Amino acid sequence: MVIRRMVDRQRSYTAIFLPGEEPRIFPTTEHEHARILQIYKEDRLHQDIVNDFSEFDFTDKGPGSAGR
């Protein structure tokens, strides 16, 4: 799930993107958007859970790696 804030000249929106589904975009205030994030997104790093606070090691250490 991806949740993003979208703003045009006159309104602000919250967009929710789910894999395999049409995006859901609806008008929201800053307060409403923050509440949506609070409800749907993890608020901190949790062991064994991948979320916005996860730290990723993108170094390829497997066979054939470029060793960057």
HELIX and SHEET records of a PDB file:
HELIX    1   1 GLU A   30  TYR A   40  1                                  11    
SHEET    1   A 3 VAL A   2  VAL A   7  0                                        
SHEET    2   A 3 SER A  12  PHE A  17 -1                                        
SHEET    3   A 3 ARG A  24  PRO A  27 -1                                        
END                                                                             
